[in-house]
């Protein structure tokens, strides 16, 4: 009758964080319409990439630095 496998919750479920429904729409609407100091605006073309620095936050990889 009972499941013999252990139940694995992700950390957000464990902490009680949820972004479903109206909350999720408000959160992403706020995040999408913002400009960040880390945004890159350039009028030059990239000729060659010699170094990349990629960082991993919460199992997602982000480009941190390029030269």
URRA-V342976 format. One record per helix or strand. SS is the DSSP state (H for helix, E for strand). FROM is the first residue (numbers start at 1). TO is the last residue. Records with the same first field share a line. If there is no record, write none. Layout:
SS: FROM-TO + FROM-TO
This chain:
H: 11-15 + 21-32
E: 52-57 + 60-66
